Amino acid sequence: MSAIPPALIVDVLLVLIVSQLCYAFFPYRSRAYVPVLLLTSLGIGLGQLWTYLGIADVRLGGANLVPGLLFAVALQPLARYLPIRFR
């Protein structure tokens, strides 16, 4: 277990929680969950890139919280344009 960095565990949990909240509460018509999950993980990843660039941030454990949440929420309107369909 020590080989897995704590920031990775916090990031995965953050992606799952934020994607569920965005899927449940954003007022878009019915859409697939996978694009929401992908854009949320991209947003959290951009938040981690924010840390590597050395810009000021608010951290939760080893994860960069505020920029990751902002990027994840800002990318959600693009979920309907992703060509991922499971029908």
N, C-alpha and C positions, 0 to 999 in steps of 0.2 A: 504494500500500500504506500510505502514511502517513495516509490518511483513515480507516483502520480502527483503532480503539483496541485496544491490546494486551489489555486486560481482556476485550474481546468474544471475541477468539480463545481466550483461556484459558478463558472461561466455556463456549464451545461444546465445546471439548475435554473439559472437566470434566463437562459434561452427558453426552456420549457415553460416556466411560469409566465414570462412576458408574452410568449406566443399564444398561450391559452387566454390570457387577459385581452390581448388584441383581437383574437378571433371571436371572443364572446361579447365584447363591449363596443367595438367600432361599428358605426351604423352603415355598413356596406351591405349590399344585397348578398345573397348566398354565394359563397366562394369556397374553394378548396382549402384545406388546412395546410397542405404541404407548401404552397407558395408563402403563406404567412410564416410558417416555421423557417423556411429558407431565408426570407428577408429579415426575420428577427435575428437569426444566427449571423447574417451578414452585418447587421447593425451592431450587435455585441462585438463582433470581430473588428469593426471599425473603431469601436470604443477602446479595444485593446491596442490598436494601432496608434490611437491618441496617446496612450501611455508611452509607447516606444518613441514617439516623436518628442516627448518631454513636455507636453502642454499640461497645464494645471488640471487636476482632476479630483474626484472624490472616490475613494476606494472602499470596497466592501471585501474584506479578506484580501485576496490577491487580485480581485477583479475590479476593473474600472467601471463604476456604477453609472454615474450621471451621463457622460458622453455616450456610453453604450445604449442606455435607455432612450436618449434623444434620437440617436441614429435609428434605432429599431422602430420607434414610433413614427419617425419621419419617412421611413421607407414603406410603411404599410399601405399607403394609397396605390403603390405600384404593384401590389399583389395580384390585382385583377388582370394586369397586362402580361403576366408571365404565362407562357404557353404550356402549362403543365395541366393536363386533364386526365382523369382516371374514370372514363365512362365507357 
